[in-house]
Amino acid sequence: QVQLVESGGGLVQPGGSLRLSCAASGFTFRSYAMSWYRQAPGKERELVAGITSAGGSTNYADSVKGRFTISGDNAKKTAYLQMNSLKAEDTAVYYCNANTIWSGVRLEYWGQGTQVTVSS
């Protein structure tokens, strides 16, 4: 079965750091682009960061540029989101996403989410 499992969320003080992990199984990890999304209460889910399947290109939401870093480890089949200089506004449930295009059809998978709370 295809599965994405996030971990690493928790409570952190403003200015602190967390590293989220997304462990993948059931598909060819290297063939997929990986992304992190987040959803705060009362708000729509938004893209936070993305990385290409080759790992050569990344993109970030303006609100996290310079603070967050997305990366992937093919050997461990795991994607990461390093979150530094955290703000209260970063509080949300963070979701891992994997996607690719196969013969013109999009294949996409989601993790269950992990809670990040930034508070003093």
Backbone as CSV, one residue per row, in Angstrom:
resi,resn,N_x,N_y,N_z,CA_x,CA_y,CA_z,C_x,C_y,C_z
1,GLN,0.828,-1.180,0.000,0.000,0.000,0.000,0.874,1.245,0.000
2,VAL,0.407,2.269,-0.694,1.087,3.553,-0.690,0.824,4.222,0.652
3,GLN,1.885,4.729,1.264,1.733,5.365,2.555,2.775,6.461,2.748
4,LEU,2.330,7.585,3.284,3.199,8.668,3.703,2.900,8.932,5.166
5,VAL,3.928,8.895,6.004,3.747,9.064,7.436,4.614,10.212,7.920
6,GLU,3.965,11.277,8.394,4.683,12.437,8.911,5.009,12.252,10.388
7,SER,6.106,12.858,10.809,6.486,12.868,12.211,7.344,14.098,12.471
8,GLY,7.570,14.387,13.739,8.441,15.489,14.113,7.727,16.734,14.581
9,GLY,6.413,16.749,14.487,5.672,17.898,14.956,5.659,17.965,16.471
10,GLY,5.215,19.096,16.986,5.151,19.278,18.418,5.047,20.736,18.786
11,LEU,5.316,21.019,20.048,5.266,22.381,20.573,6.666,22.970,20.616
12,VAL,6.807,24.174,20.090,8.098,24.853,20.080,7.883,26.337,20.346
13,GLN,8.869,26.975,20.963,8.784,28.403,21.240,9.072,29.226,19.995
14,PRO,8.522,30.439,19.922,8.860,31.316,18.799,10.368,31.484,18.678
15,GLY,10.863,31.432,17.447,12.291,31.508,17.205,12.981,30.162,17.213
16,GLY,12.285,29.131,17.634,12.852,27.799,17.694,12.795,27.076,16.366
17,SER,13.205,25.806,16.388,13.290,25.005,15.173,12.658,23.638,15.368
18,LEU,12.172,23.084,14.277,11.681,21.716,14.220,12.057,21.131,12.870
19,ARG,12.220,19.822,12.822,12.402,19.134,11.552,11.314,18.091,11.391
20,LEU,10.493,18.266,10.371,9.454,17.310,10.060,9.993,16.249,9.105
21,SER,9.536,15.018,9.279,9.926,13.922,8.411,8.696,13.306,7.765
22,CYS,8.859,12.823,6.551,7.792,12.141,5.824,8.358,10.852,5.268
23,ALA,8.025,9.741,5.894,8.515,8.435,5.471,7.571,7.842,4.427
24,ALA,8.118,7.478,3.277,7.321,6.981,2.161,7.493,5.482,1.981
25,SER,6.425,4.829,1.540,6.475,3.412,1.223,5.406,3.094,0.188
26,GLY,5.609,2.017,-0.556,4.611,1.563,-1.505,4.703,2.174,-2.890
27,PHE,5.701,3.007,-3.136,5.906,3.576,-4.458,7.372,3.926,-4.643
28,THR,7.732,4.247,-5.876,9.119,4.579,-6.186,9.385,6.024,-5.804
29,PHE,9.975,6.203,-4.649,10.170,7.530,-4.070,10.872,8.485,-5.021
30,ARG,11.913,8.030,-5.686,12.721,8.904,-6.537,11.966,9.432,-7.745
31,SER,10.843,8.815,-8.097,10.074,9.236,-9.261,9.089,10.353,-8.951
32,TYR,8.943,10.707,-7.697,7.927,11.660,-7.269,8.513,12.971,-6.792
33,ALA,7.802,14.046,-7.103,8.068,15.326,-6.462,7.416,15.305,-5.085
34,MET,8.071,15.916,-4.123,7.559,15.942,-2.763,7.238,17.370,-2.355
35,SER,6.177,17.507,-1.584,5.758,18.826,-1.129,5.295,18.757,0.317
36,TRP,5.347,19.900,0.967,4.752,20.065,2.285,3.666,21.129,2.198
37,TYR,2.516,20.810,2.744,1.401,21.734,2.858,1.088,21.930,4.328
38,ARG,0.334,22.972,4.625,-0.125,23.167,5.993,-1.533,23.743,5.990
39,GLN,-2.243,23.496,7.072,-3.589,24.008,7.221,-3.807,24.442,8.662
40,ALA,-4.087,25.719,8.833,-4.399,26.277,10.135,-5.914,26.295,10.319
41,PRO,-6.388,26.332,11.566,-7.828,26.365,11.815,-8.508,27.514,11.082
42,GLY,-9.589,27.215,10.372,-10.336,28.233,9.662,-9.731,28.685,8.352
43,LYS,-8.627,28.082,7.937,-7.962,28.465,6.705,-7.855,27.272,5.762
44,GLU,-7.690,27.569,4.484,-7.514,26.517,3.492,-6.090,25.978,3.532
45,ARG,-5.947,24.755,3.079,-4.624,24.161,2.995,-3.778,24.917,1.980
46,GLU,-2.529,25.205,2.329,-1.657,25.962,1.458,-0.324,25.257,1.259
47,LEU,0.268,25.477,0.098,1.582,24.923,-0.200,2.649,25.677,0.579
48,VAL,3.502,24.945,1.257,4.600,25.529,2.025,5.910,25.426,1.254
49,ALA,6.217,24.234,0.753,7.473,24.002,0.050,7.352,22.797,-0.860
50,GLY,8.144,22.777,-1.928,8.154,21.659,-2.845,9.549,21.399,-3.368
51,ILE,9.797,20.158,-3.772,11.083,19.778,-4.341,10.828,18.817,-5.492
52,THR,11.585,18.965,-6.576,11.411,18.100,-7.737,11.892,16.693,-7.440
53,SER,11.469,15.743,-8.277,11.864,14.354,-8.083,13.364,14.171,-8.163
54,ALA,14.030,15.013,-8.959,15.481,14.944,-9.078,16.193,15.665,-7.942
55,GLY,15.451,16.430,-7.174,16.029,17.148,-6.051,16.810,18.386,-6.423
56,GLY,16.715,18.789,-7.688,17.507,19.902,-8.157,16.839,21.258,-8.086
57,SER,15.577,21.280,-7.738,14.839,22.535,-7.702,13.860,22.527,-6.539
58,THR,13.769,23.648,-5.857,12.841,23.795,-4.742,12.060,25.083,-4.890
59,ASN,10.907,25.138,-4.246,10.140,26.365,-4.201,9.471,26.481,-2.840
60,TYR,9.224,27.724,-2.431,8.698,27.981,-1.102,7.633,29.066,-1.145
61,ALA,6.706,28.966,-0.218,5.766,30.054,-0.028,6.525,31.279,0.457
62,ASP,6.063,32.458,0.061,6.741,33.688,0.460,6.862,33.802,1.977
63,SER,5.884,33.308,2.690,5.858,33.448,4.135,6.939,32.632,4.849
64,VAL,7.531,31.656,4.168,8.531,30.805,4.816,9.902,30.885,4.166
65,LYS,10.046,31.648,3.099,11.332,31.765,2.413,12.406,32.269,3.372
66,GLY,13.551,31.607,3.324,14.654,31.971,4.186,14.602,31.327,5.550
67,ARG,13.479,30.695,5.892,13.331,30.071,7.206,13.174,28.555,7.115
68,PHE,12.498,28.077,6.076,12.244,26.644,5.909,13.089,26.082,4.774
69,THR,13.465,24.808,4.894,14.213,24.123,3.858,13.637,22.729,3.642
70,ILE,13.281,22.415,2.397,12.790,21.088,2.065,13.931,20.269,1.475
71,SER,13.968,18.986,1.800,14.997,18.105,1.273,14.469,16.679,1.227
72,GLY,15.201,15.803,0.551,14.812,14.412,0.464,16.015,13.505,0.540
73,ASP,15.812,12.318,1.070,16.847,11.299,1.177,16.330,10.063,0.465
74,ASN,16.859,9.794,-0.726,16.377,8.667,-1.513,16.647,7.319,-0.838
75,ALA,17.780,7.191,-0.185,18.119,5.938,0.477,17.131,5.618,1.586
76,LYS,16.713,6.637,2.321,15.771,6.447,3.413,14.323,6.590,2.979
77,LYS,14.111,6.996,1.716,12.765,7.233,1.190,11.997,8.169,2.115
78,THR,12.644,9.255,2.460,12.085,10.203,3.408,12.296,11.630,2.930
79,ALA,11.253,12.439,3.049,11.342,13.869,2.789,11.356,14.605,4.117
80,TYR,11.991,15.765,4.128,12.131,16.535,5.352,11.718,17.982,5.129
81,LEU,11.312,18.605,6.201,11.092,20.043,6.204,11.770,20.605,7.445
82,GLN,12.894,21.271,7.242,13.593,21.929,8.333,12.975,23.293,8.529
83,MET,12.496,23.558,9.727,11.768,24.776,10.034,12.539,25.551,11.094
84,ASN,13.071,26.696,10.707,13.828,27.544,11.615,13.111,28.866,11.828
85,SER,13.512,29.573,12.868,12.939,30.885,13.190,11.423,30.841,13.172
86,LEU,10.875,29.862,13.836,9.430,29.646,13.799,8.666,30.790,14.447
87,LYS,7.509,31.068,13.861,6.618,32.112,14.328,5.281,31.511,14.736
88,ALA,4.526,32.246,15.513,3.204,31.784,15.909,2.330,31.521,14.689
89,GLU,2.529,32.303,13.638,1.757,32.142,12.417,2.030,30.829,11.693
90,ASP,3.092,30.133,12.071,3.409,28.848,11.461,2.613,27.706,12.076
91,THR,1.875,27.985,13.129,1.069,26.959,13.782,0.033,26.403,12.809
92,ALA,0.060,25.089,12.605,-0.835,24.442,11.651,-0.592,22.944,11.687
93,VAL,-1.461,22.210,11.015,-1.200,20.813,10.732,-0.441,20.760,9.415
94,TYR,0.686,20.084,9.414,1.531,19.994,8.232,1.357,18.635,7.571
95,TYR,1.165,18.654,6.245,0.911,17.451,5.479,1.980,17.229,4.418
96,CYS,2.377,15.992,4.243,3.304,15.595,3.204,2.528,15.167,1.959
97,ASN,3.034,15.532,0.796,2.408,15.191,-0.475,3.452,14.662,-1.450
98,ALA,3.095,13.613,-2.168,3.941,13.068,-3.223,3.140,13.048,-4.512
99,ASN,3.746,13.493,-5.607,3.015,13.497,-6.859,3.931,13.331,-8.055
100,THR,3.359,12.784,-9.120,4.078,12.619,-10.371,3.069,12.566,-11.509
101,ILE,3.565,12.622,-12.732,2.732,12.484,-13.917,3.153,11.217,-14.634
102,TRP,2.200,10.317,-14.870,2.461,9.063,-15.565,1.511,8.951,-16.739
103,SER,2.061,9.029,-17.953,1.270,8.967,-19.184,0.141,9.987,-19.173
104,GLY,0.435,11.186,-18.701,-0.532,12.262,-18.681,-1.501,12.232,-17.520
105,VAL,-1.365,11.261,-16.632,-2.259,11.137,-15.485,-1.484,11.465,-14.211
106,ARG,-2.051,12.300,-13.374,-1.403,12.665,-12.124,-1.651,11.606,-11.052
107,LEU,-0.576,11.181,-10.425,-0.646,10.294,-9.276,-0.250,11.107,-8.053
108,GLU,-1.078,11.082,-7.030,-0.851,11.930,-5.871,-1.232,11.211,-4.582
109,TYR,-0.411,11.385,-3.559,-0.651,10.758,-2.267,-0.428,11.772,-1.158
110,TRP,-1.144,11.577,-0.054,-1.083,12.476,1.095,-0.806,11.722,2.381
111,GLY,-0.078,12.359,3.278,0.100,11.837,4.612,-1.041,12.253,5.513
112,GLN,-1.018,11.790,6.755,-2.111,12.049,7.688,-1.981,13.381,8.414
113,GLY,-0.816,13.985,8.357,-0.590,15.273,8.985,0.073,15.169,10.342
114,THR,0.820,16.206,10.696,1.438,16.303,12.007,1.282,17.733,12.517
115,GLN,0.909,17.874,13.779,0.618,19.184,14.351,1.898,19.910,14.752
116,VAL,1.993,21.164,14.336,3.073,22.051,14.764,2.440,23.228,15.488
117,THR,2.841,23.446,16.721,2.330,24.560,17.508,3.497,25.416,17.967
118,VAL,3.465,26.692,17.602,4.512,27.638,17.976,3.919,28.592,19.003
119,SER,4.386,28.488,20.228,3.821,29.284,21.312,4.837,29.430,22.432
120,SER,4.779,30.573,23.101,5.632,30.810,24.254,4.991,30.319,25.534
